[in-house]
Amino acid sequence: MIRVLFILEQHLGHRTYAENLRFGFARQPQVQAQWAEITYYQAGGLIERLPLPKTVRGILRGRQQVRQALRQAEYDVALFNTQAPAAIAGGIVRRRPYLIATDITPRQYDEMASFYHHRADRPGIESSVKHWLNRRLFQRAAWVLPWSHWVRDSLIREYGVHPDRIQVIPPGVDLSRWQPTRDRMPGHFRVLFVGGDFYRKGGPTLLAAIQQLPIPVEVHLVTRSPIEPTASVYVYRDLTPNSPRLIELYRQADVFVFPTQAEAFGIAALEAIACGVPVIATPVGGLPDIVRDGVNGFLVPPNDPTALAARLRLLGEQPDTRWQMAQAARHHAERYFDAVQNAARIAKLLAQAANVTTGLCFPKPSYDESSR
């Protein structure tokens, strides 16, 4: 039995990742899991009342949450879902072996800073020290588990992590819930978009592309942004990750469109292929690992409504092509993005890091360099 402490940030797409990780590890009997949610906030807390900038208060609260989890838990090995909570915890992290899974490196995040309202580090002593600390943190990890090959390349090139200690293990989904349906409702060509930040994720590009189509289209937008519905545009603001209503929207879609300008991975696109829905996305971040251009969807340049409209028209007017891509999408999800299979792969690495022999068989890793 492996005692594993999962330390999980709870912002952006990491909430969905954490939920899917819990699902996958609930089916790993060799793992005794403990879960620590890092929220960087505590309602009514003393730290939150300090006369400090909000960012500083968040770091202090996050440090307190991580260090408390590491001190109180009895564990053999820890897994962090980003390097940030491990970095702010300090030397206590090294008391036990640890793994870091991440969708993006700090350098990559800085490159996308303007899209995330993030202030990138300026060149100088502070930036150099932070980069050195992150390099050391990644290099000391027993394993580093990037979600995509895009992140893997950055870990090797910019952080000096040895390739032999990197395993690309993307998020998985519950394929028994996220699956195609045989009960498709009749109607116009249905386009689905899911993105909390409508603008960063390319929503305006989608709406501009729709105006160029000569075929009738229904557009379904799942977003937090204040977008108003129209006669052919439906807007949903109250859907939660893995909810039945959200899954049904995917299952009824003819195509999922994700023309994002900046993205670390794109779990929404992953959920689409699990439902057997072709995806049109941009070649940003880890999306090329999900969308194989011309196979289970298309990759188009960001901010290019004309290119997007051309691909939408092709799928709208060629149902046979759409069907072939739908089959390829589901197959790709089953091969690489099964939550249970990917949790088993992580469990094997956790056991190696903790030097624990489980006596169980694990699936052979399939998401390696040959899969690119």
RAVENDA-V564794 format. One record per backbone hydrogen bond with DSSP energy under -1.0 kcal/mol. NH is the residue of the N-H (numbers start at 0). CO is the residue of the C=O. If there is no record, write none. Layout:
BEGIN
nh->NH co->CO
nh->NH co->CO
END
This chain:
BEGIN
nh->1 co->29
nh->3 co->31
nh->4 co->76
nh->5 co->33
nh->6 co->78
nh->7 co->35
nh->9 co->37
nh->13 co->10
nh->14 co->11
nh->16 co->12
nh->17 co->13
nh->18 co->14
nh->19 co->15
nh->20 co->16
nh->21 co->17
nh->22 co->18
nh->23 co->19
nh->24 co->20
nh->25 co->21
nh->26 co->23
nh->27 co->24
nh->30 co->27
nh->31 co->1
nh->33 co->3
nh->35 co->5
nh->37 co->7
nh->44 co->41
nh->48 co->45
nh->49 co->46
nh->51 co->49
nh->56 co->52
nh->57 co->53
nh->58 co->54
nh->59 co->55
nh->60 co->56
nh->61 co->57
nh->62 co->58
nh->63 co->59
nh->64 co->60
nh->65 co->61
nh->66 co->62
nh->67 co->63
nh->68 co->64
nh->69 co->65
nh->70 co->66
nh->71 co->67
nh->72 co->68
nh->75 co->2
nh->76 co->2
nh->77 co->96
nh->78 co->4
nh->79 co->98
nh->80 co->6
nh->86 co->82
nh->87 co->83
nh->92 co->89
nh->93 co->90
nh->94 co->91
nh->98 co->77
nh->99 co->142
nh->100 co->79
nh->101 co->144
nh->108 co->104
nh->109 co->105
nh->110 co->106
nh->111 co->107
nh->112 co->109
nh->114 co->111
nh->117 co->112
nh->127 co->123
nh->128 co->124
nh->129 co->125
nh->130 co->126
nh->131 co->127
nh->132 co->128
nh->133 co->129
nh->134 co->130
nh->135 co->131
nh->136 co->132
nh->137 co->133
nh->138 co->134
nh->139 co->135
nh->141 co->97
nh->143 co->164
nh->144 co->99
nh->146 co->101
nh->151 co->147
nh->152 co->148
nh->153 co->149
nh->154 co->150
nh->155 co->151
nh->156 co->152
nh->157 co->153
nh->160 co->154
nh->164 co->161
nh->165 co->162
nh->166 co->143
nh->168 co->145
nh->172 co->336
nh->174 co->172
nh->176 co->173
nh->177 co->173
nh->178 co->176
nh->188 co->215
nh->190 co->217
nh->191 co->254
nh->192 co->219
nh->194 co->221
nh->197 co->195
nh->200 co->196
nh->201 co->198
nh->202 co->197
nh->205 co->201
nh->206 co->202
nh->207 co->203
nh->208 co->204
nh->209 co->205
nh->210 co->206
nh->211 co->208
nh->212 co->209
nh->217 co->188
nh->218 co->231
nh->219 co->190
nh->220 co->233
nh->221 co->192
nh->222 co->235
nh->223 co->195
nh->226 co->224
nh->229 co->232
nh->233 co->218
nh->235 co->220
nh->242 co->239
nh->246 co->242
nh->247 co->243
nh->248 co->244
nh->249 co->245
nh->250 co->246
nh->251 co->247
nh->252 co->249
nh->253 co->189
nh->254 co->189
nh->255 co->277
nh->256 co->191
nh->257 co->279
nh->259 co->257
nh->260 co->199
nh->269 co->265
nh->270 co->266
nh->271 co->267
nh->272 co->268
nh->273 co->269
nh->274 co->270
nh->275 co->272
nh->276 co->271
nh->278 co->295
nh->279 co->255
nh->280 co->297
nh->281 co->257
nh->283 co->281
nh->285 co->263
nh->286 co->283
nh->288 co->285
nh->289 co->286
nh->290 co->286
nh->293 co->296
nh->294 co->291
nh->295 co->291
nh->297 co->278
nh->299 co->280
nh->307 co->303
nh->308 co->304
nh->309 co->305
nh->310 co->306
nh->311 co->307
nh->312 co->308
nh->313 co->309
nh->314 co->310
nh->315 co->311
nh->316 co->312
nh->317 co->313
nh->321 co->317
nh->322 co->318
nh->323 co->319
nh->324 co->320
nh->325 co->321
nh->326 co->322
nh->327 co->323
nh->328 co->324
nh->329 co->325
nh->330 co->326
nh->331 co->327
nh->332 co->328
nh->333 co->329
nh->334 co->330
nh->335 co->331
nh->336 co->332
nh->338 co->172
nh->341 co->337
nh->342 co->338
nh->343 co->339
nh->344 co->340
nh->345 co->341
nh->346 co->342
nh->347 co->343
nh->348 co->344
nh->349 co->345
nh->350 co->346
nh->351 co->347
nh->352 co->348
nh->353 co->349
nh->355 co->350
nh->367 co->365
nh->370 co->367
nh->371 co->368
END
